[in-house]
């Protein structure tokens, strides 16, 4: 049974002896803390393991960069809901060397693309 974000947080709060919430916008300390912590904890748990239900393929848009790149290298914009990169492939197969750049992981630089 899949639970909504609110239902999951409400159950967790009840398990630790706190009052359940019905919305992250409730005027309670529980709602404020749950609303603050839930997104980071959820993303951390999704990034910690390559869950099949959370994985998807995506075509990346090539970014025009002012930086000088070597032959066969490219900069690509990651999707807004990006959490973890499991592999990088082109039409020719897996890309053996790539690097995530930027502290926010906004771009991928792949060699041999």
C-alpha positions in Angstrom: 0.0 0.0 0.0 1.5 3.3 -1.1 1.3 6.2 1.4 1.2 9.8 0.7 4.0 12.1 2.0 1.6 13.3 4.8 0.3 9.9 5.7 3.9 8.5 6.0 5.0 11.5 8.2 1.8 11.2 10.3 2.5 7.4 10.9 6.1 8.2 11.8 5.1 10.9 14.3 2.6 8.5 16.0 5.3 5.9 16.2 7.5 8.3 18.2 4.6 9.4 20.4 3.9 12.7 18.7 0.6 14.1 17.4 -0.1 13.2 13.7 -0.3 15.9 11.1 -2.9 16.4 8.3 -0.8 18.9 6.3 2.8 20.2 6.2 1.2 23.7 6.6 -0.5 22.8 10.0 0.3 25.4 12.7 2.1 22.8 14.9 5.8 22.1 15.6 5.3 18.5 14.3 4.2 19.8 10.9 6.9 22.4 10.7 9.7 19.8 11.5 8.2 17.2 9.2 7.9 19.6 6.4 11.5 20.7 6.9 13.0 17.2 7.2 10.9 15.0 5.0 12.2 16.1 1.5 15.9 15.8 2.5 15.4 12.4 4.2 13.3 11.1 1.2 15.9 12.2 -1.3 18.7 10.8 0.8 17.0 7.4 1.1 16.4 7.4 -2.7 20.0 8.3 -3.4 21.4 5.7 -1.0 20.4 2.7 -3.0 19.6 2.2 -6.7 15.9 1.5 -6.2 14.3 0.2 -9.4 11.0 2.0 -8.7 12.9 5.3 -8.5 15.1 4.9 -11.6 14.2 6.2 -15.0 16.0 6.8 -18.3 16.3 10.4 -19.6 17.6 12.0 -22.7 19.9 14.9 -21.6 19.9 18.2 -23.5 23.4 19.3 -24.7 24.4 22.6 -23.1 26.3 25.2 -25.1 29.3 26.0 -22.9 31.7 28.8 -23.0 34.3 26.5 -21.5 36.8 24.9 -24.0 36.0 21.2 -24.0 38.2 18.5 -25.5 37.2 16.5 -28.6 34.4 14.1 -27.8 33.3 15.9 -24.6 30.1 17.6 -23.9 28.1 19.3 -21.2 24.6 18.2 -20.5 21.8 19.6 -18.3 20.4 17.1 -15.7 16.6 16.9 -15.1 15.2 19.0 -12.3 14.3 16.0 -10.2 17.8 14.4 -10.5 19.0 12.6 -7.4 21.5 10.0 -8.4 23.2 9.0 -11.7 23.4 5.2 -12.1 25.0 5.1 -15.6 25.5 7.2 -18.7 25.0 5.8 -22.1 25.0 7.0 -25.7 23.7 5.4 -28.9 27.0 3.6 -29.0 26.7 2.1 -25.5 28.0 2.9 -22.0 30.2 5.9 -21.4 33.2 4.6 -19.4 34.4 8.0 -18.1 32.2 10.9 -17.0 32.2 13.4 -14.3 29.5 15.3 -12.4 30.4 18.9 -12.1 29.0 21.8 -10.1 28.2 21.4 -6.4 24.5 21.2 -7.3 25.1 18.4 -9.8 23.5 20.5 -12.5 25.7 19.3 -15.4 27.3 16.2 -16.6 30.6 16.2 -18.5 31.1 13.0 -20.4 34.2 11.9 -22.2 33.7 10.1 -25.5 30.2 11.5 -26.2 
